[in-house]
Amino acid sequence: MNQPLSPERIRADVAELIGCDPAEIAPDDNLTDLGLDSVRTMVLVERWRAAGAATLDFPDLAERPELAHWTELLTGGSV
């Protein structure tokens, strides 16, 4: 069973795909600059849809590739 989407889960999922420690990602870092390409972003979209964000689409994440934005989008809260 998938973990619910929490700020910690979102940070951990992103860190896993860019190959860094979750603590290394600042809320306002540009995730594209950190190495998160479109293929990895689609992996996150699919993973997070399966975890309950059924209406999430690639443009939702691509328009502003920052952890703080994604956390607010997916959980309604801040990092």
ZATI-379936 format. One record per atom (N, C-alpha, C): residue in three letters; atom name; x, y, z. Coordinates in nm, 4 decimals, always signed. Layout:
<nodes>
    aa   at          u          v          w
   ALA   CA          X          Y          Z
...
</nodes>
This chain:
<nodes>
    aa   at          u          v          w
   MET    N    +0.0842    -0.1189    +0.0000
   MET   CA    +0.0000    +0.0000    +0.0000
   MET    C    +0.0880    +0.1243    +0.0000
   ASN    N    +0.0486    +0.2244    -0.0748
   ASN   CA    +0.1255    +0.3477    -0.0850
   ASN    C    +0.1078    +0.4339    +0.0386
   GLN    N    +0.2157    +0.5047    +0.0726
   GLN   CA    +0.2080    +0.6058    +0.1769
   GLN    C    +0.1183    +0.7187    +0.1299
   PRO    N    +0.0460    +0.7830    +0.2206
   PRO   CA    -0.0290    +0.9013    +0.1790
   PRO    C    +0.0678    +1.0135    +0.1415
   LEU    N    +0.0196    +1.1060    +0.0620
   LEU   CA    +0.1044    +1.2171    +0.0211
   LEU    C    +0.1192    +1.3154    +0.1366
   SER    N    +0.2402    +1.3275    +0.1828
   SER   CA    +0.2747    +1.4194    +0.2902
   SER    C    +0.3947    +1.5003    +0.2414
   PRO    N    +0.4239    +1.6116    +0.3061
   PRO   CA    +0.5444    +1.6862    +0.2668
   PRO    C    +0.6702    +1.5995    +0.2704
   GLU    N    +0.6798    +1.5116    +0.3690
   GLU   CA    +0.7971    +1.4241    +0.3805
   GLU    C    +0.8040    +1.3247    +0.2652
   ARG    N    +0.6895    +1.2682    +0.2294
   ARG   CA    +0.6843    +1.1718    +0.1186
   ARG    C    +0.7217    +1.2395    -0.0135
   ILE    N    +0.6682    +1.3595    -0.0367
   ILE   CA    +0.6968    +1.4320    -0.1604
   ILE    C    +0.8466    +1.4612    -0.1700
   ARG    N    +0.9039    +1.5114    -0.0610
   ARG   CA    +1.0480    +1.5421    -0.0576
   ARG    C    +1.1304    +1.4153    -0.0811
   ALA    N    +1.0931    +1.3063    -0.0155
   ALA   CA    +1.1670    +1.1803    -0.0294
   ALA    C    +1.1578    +1.1257    -0.1721
   ASP    N    +1.0406    +1.1330    -0.2325
   ASP   CA    +1.0234    +1.0839    -0.3699
   ASP    C    +1.1094    +1.1640    -0.4674
   VAL    N    +1.1096    +1.2961    -0.4516
   VAL   CA    +1.1903    +1.3811    -0.5395
   VAL    C    +1.3383    +1.3501    -0.5188
   ALA    N    +1.3816    +1.3420    -0.3943
   ALA   CA    +1.5224    +1.3151    -0.3640
   ALA    C    +1.5674    +1.1813    -0.4223
   GLU    N    +1.4816    +1.0814    -0.4129
   GLU   CA    +1.5137    +0.9489    -0.4681
   GLU    C    +1.5432    +0.9583    -0.6180
   LEU    N    +1.4617    +1.0341    -0.6900
   LEU   CA    +1.4774    +1.0403    -0.8353
   LEU    C    +1.5924    +1.1296    -0.8812
   ILE    N    +1.6342    +1.2238    -0.7979
   ILE   CA    +1.7499    +1.3047    -0.8384
   ILE    C    +1.8778    +1.2587    -0.7699
   GLY    N    +1.8657    +1.1596    -0.6825
   GLY   CA    +1.9834    +1.0988    -0.6233
   GLY    C    +2.0520    +1.1829    -0.5177
   CYS    N    +1.9745    +1.2420    -0.4290
   CYS   CA    +2.0342    +1.3189    -0.3208
   CYS    C    +1.9603    +1.2906    -0.1912
   ASP    N    +2.0135    +1.3430    -0.0834
   ASP   CA    +1.9489    +1.3322    +0.0463
   ASP    C    +1.8303    +1.4286    +0.0499
   PRO    N    +1.7163    +1.3859    +0.1029
   PRO   CA    +1.6019    +1.4767    +0.1071
   PRO    C    +1.6315    +1.6118    +0.1732
   ALA    N    +1.7190    +1.6127    +0.2722
   ALA   CA    +1.7514    +1.7371    +0.3437
   ALA    C    +1.8267    +1.8370    +0.2558
   GLU    N    +1.8821    +1.7908    +0.1450
   GLU   CA    +1.9587    +1.8780    +0.0556
   GLU    C    +1.8700    +1.9639    -0.0342
   ILE    N    +1.7407    +1.9369    -0.0382
   ILE   CA    +1.6507    +2.0098    -0.1275
   ILE    C    +1.5832    +2.1231    -0.0511
   ALA    N    +1.6122    +2.2455    -0.0905
   ALA   CA    +1.5466    +2.3615    -0.0289
   ALA    C    +1.4079    +2.3784    -0.0907
   PRO    N    +1.3132    +2.4342    -0.0149
   PRO   CA    +1.1768    +2.4489    -0.0666
   PRO    C    +1.1677    +2.5255    -0.1980
   ASP    N    +1.2570    +2.6222    -0.2189
   ASP   CA    +1.2487    +2.7039    -0.3404
   ASP    C    +1.3534    +2.6680    -0.4456
   ASP    N    +1.4245    +2.5568    -0.4275
   ASP   CA    +1.5186    +2.5113    -0.5306
   ASP    C    +1.4428    +2.4778    -0.6585
   ASN    N    +1.5035    +2.5103    -0.7719
   ASN   CA    +1.4475    +2.4688    -0.9002
   ASN    C    +1.4860    +2.3226    -0.9199
   LEU    N    +1.3873    +2.2349    -0.9193
   LEU   CA    +1.4140    +2.0907    -0.9262
   LEU    C    +1.4709    +2.0495    -1.0613
   THR    N    +1.4401    +2.1235    -1.1644
   THR   CA    +1.4994    +2.0964    -1.2953
   THR    C    +1.6495    +2.1205    -1.2897
   ASP    N    +1.6903    +2.2289    -1.2243
   ASP   CA    +1.8328    +2.2587    -1.2092
   ASP    C    +1.9048    +2.1521    -1.1276
   LEU    N    +1.8315    +2.0837    -1.0402
   LEU   CA    +1.8912    +1.9784    -0.9581
   LEU    C    +1.8969    +1.8443    -1.0310
   GLY    N    +1.8425    +1.8396    -1.1528
   GLY   CA    +1.8523    +1.7177    -1.2319
   GLY    C    +1.7226    +1.6437    -1.2545
   LEU    N    +1.6113    +1.7018    -1.2144
   LEU   CA    +1.4826    +1.6354    -1.2356
   LEU    C    +1.4329    +1.6682    -1.3763
   ASP    N    +1.4461    +1.5724    -1.4671
   ASP   CA    +1.4045    +1.5945    -1.6061
   ASP    C    +1.2578    +1.5547    -1.6244
   SER    N    +1.2088    +1.5705    -1.7459
   SER   CA    +1.0668    +1.5453    -1.7722
   SER    C    +1.0289    +1.3986    -1.7522
   VAL    N    +1.1181    +1.3083    -1.7830
   VAL   CA    +1.0873    +1.1659    -1.7641
   VAL    C    +1.0695    +1.1356    -1.6155
   ARG    N    +1.1594    +1.1871    -1.5336
   ARG   CA    +1.1484    +1.1654    -1.3889
   ARG    C    +1.0240    +1.2353    -1.3328
   THR    N    +0.9913    +1.3518    -1.3867
   THR   CA    +0.8711    +1.4211    -1.3417
   THR    C    +0.7473    +1.3371    -1.3722
   MET    N    +0.7444    +1.2728    -1.4881
   MET   CA    +0.6306    +1.1857    -1.5211
   MET    C    +0.6249    +1.0650    -1.4276
   VAL    N    +0.7389    +1.0137    -1.3855
   VAL   CA    +0.7405    +0.9049    -1.2871
   VAL    C    +0.6717    +0.9519    -1.1594
   LEU    N    +0.7028    +1.0748    -1.1169
   LEU   CA    +0.6390    +1.1298    -0.9976
   LEU    C    +0.4889    +1.1481    -1.0176
   VAL    N    +0.4487    +1.1987    -1.1333
   VAL   CA    +0.3060    +1.2157    -1.1620
   VAL    C    +0.2338    +1.0824    -1.1460
   GLU    N    +0.2868    +0.9781    -1.2063
   GLU   CA    +0.2228    +0.8460    -1.1981
   GLU    C    +0.2222    +0.7934    -1.0550
   ARG    N    +0.3325    +0.8093    -0.9858
   ARG   CA    +0.3438    +0.7621    -0.8469
   ARG    C    +0.2427    +0.8349    -0.7584
   TRP    N    +0.2330    +0.9662    -0.7755
   TRP   CA    +0.1450    +1.0455    -0.6902
   TRP    C    -0.0014    +1.0295    -0.7287
   ARG    N    -0.0290    +1.0029    -0.8550
   ARG   CA    -0.1676    +0.9701    -0.8929
   ARG    C    -0.2107    +0.8433    -0.8216
   ALA    N    -0.1226    +0.7440    -0.8200
   ALA   CA    -0.1533    +0.6170    -0.7541
   ALA    C    -0.1725    +0.6347    -0.6035
   ALA    N    -0.1100    +0.7384    -0.5482
   ALA   CA    -0.1203    +0.7654    -0.4048
   ALA    C    -0.2386    +0.8550    -0.3698
   GLY    N    -0.3186    +0.8901    -0.4702
   GLY   CA    -0.4395    +0.9652    -0.4409
   GLY    C    -0.4561    +1.0982    -0.5115
   ALA    N    -0.3523    +1.1473    -0.5786
   ALA   CA    -0.3631    +1.2753    -0.6510
   ALA    C    -0.4110    +1.2475    -0.7928
   ALA    N    -0.5332    +1.1957    -0.8028
   ALA   CA    -0.5862    +1.1425    -0.9290
   ALA    C    -0.5923    +1.2449    -1.0422
   THR    N    -0.6065    +1.3711    -1.0100
   THR   CA    -0.6205    +1.4725    -1.1150
   THR    C    -0.4883    +1.5406    -1.1502
   LEU    N    -0.3784    +1.4970    -1.0897
   LEU   CA    -0.2482    +1.5577    -1.1161
   LEU    C    -0.2050    +1.5342    -1.2603
   ASP    N    -0.1552    +1.6388    -1.3250
   ASP   CA    -0.1030    +1.6290    -1.4611
   ASP    C    +0.0376    +1.6867    -1.4672
   PHE    N    +0.1121    +1.6457    -1.5677
   PHE   CA    +0.2499    +1.6922    -1.5857
   PHE    C    +0.2628    +1.8451    -1.5810
   PRO    N    +0.1775    +1.9205    -1.6519
   PRO   CA    +0.1926    +2.0671    -1.6486
   PRO    C    +0.1784    +2.1266    -1.5082
   ASP    N    +0.1021    +2.0604    -1.4215
   ASP   CA    +0.0877    +2.1087    -1.2845
   ASP    C    +0.2234    +2.1180    -1.2153
   LEU    N    +0.3093    +2.0206    -1.2426
   LEU   CA    +0.4413    +2.0183    -1.1816
   LEU    C    +0.5436    +2.0960    -1.2640
   ALA    N    +0.5342    +2.0857    -1.3949
   ALA   CA    +0.6344    +2.1462    -1.4828
   ALA    C    +0.6316    +2.2985    -1.4809
   GLU    N    +0.5139    +2.3567    -1.4560
   GLU   CA    +0.5037    +2.5024    -1.4612
   GLU    C    +0.5864    +2.5698    -1.3521
   ARG    N    +0.6039    +2.5031    -1.2407
   ARG   CA    +0.6815    +2.5608    -1.1300
   ARG    C    +0.7501    +2.4477    -1.0540
   PRO    N    +0.8673    +2.4047    -1.1015
   PRO   CA    +0.9347    +2.2887    -1.0423
   PRO    C    +1.0079    +2.3219    -0.9123
   GLU    N    +0.9293    +2.3515    -0.8098
   GLU   CA    +0.9839    +2.3817    -0.6778
   GLU    C    +0.9116    +2.2958    -0.5742
   LEU    N    +0.9871    +2.2453    -0.4793
   LEU   CA    +0.9310    +2.1587    -0.3769
   LEU    C    +0.8169    +2.2262    -0.3012
   ALA    N    +0.8328    +2.3531    -0.2670
   ALA   CA    +0.7288    +2.4238    -0.1921
   ALA    C    +0.5982    +2.4297    -0.2718
   HIS    N    +0.6083    +2.4590    -0.4002
   HIS   CA    +0.4883    +2.4651    -0.4852
   HIS    C    +0.4226    +2.3284    -0.4956
   TRP    N    +0.5030    +2.2255    -0.5193
   TRP   CA    +0.4475    +2.0915    -0.5344
   TRP    C    +0.3805    +2.0449    -0.4055
   THR    N    +0.4429    +2.0755    -0.2913
   THR   CA    +0.3850    +2.0344    -0.1634
   THR    C    +0.2511    +2.1034    -0.1408
   GLU    N    +0.2456    +2.2316    -0.1699
   GLU   CA    +0.1194    +2.3042    -0.1539
   GLU    C    +0.0125    +2.2488    -0.2494
   LEU    N    +0.0528    +2.2215    -0.3721
   LEU   CA    -0.0385    +2.1677    -0.4726
   LEU    C    -0.0954    +2.0317    -0.4300
   LEU    N    -0.0100    +1.9473    -0.3774
   LEU   CA    -0.0491    +1.8094    -0.3479
   LEU    C    -0.1095    +1.7891    -0.2098
   THR    N    -0.0760    +1.8740    -0.1150
   THR   CA    -0.1246    +1.8525    +0.0219
   THR    C    -0.2053    +1.9699    +0.0756
   GLY    N    -0.1971    +2.0831    +0.0081
   GLY   CA    -0.2645    +2.2024    +0.0575
   GLY    C    -0.1884    +2.2716    +0.1679
   GLY    N    -0.0706    +2.2183    +0.2002
   GLY   CA    +0.0120    +2.2757    +0.3071
   GLY    C    +0.1469    +2.3194    +0.2566
   SER    N    +0.2307    +2.3600    +0.3484
   SER   CA    +0.3658    +2.4040    +0.3106
   SER    C    +0.4683    +2.2995    +0.3500
   VAL    N    +0.5897    +2.3198    +0.3001
   VAL   CA    +0.6989    +2.2247    +0.3239
   VAL    C    +0.7349    +2.2226    +0.4701
</nodes>
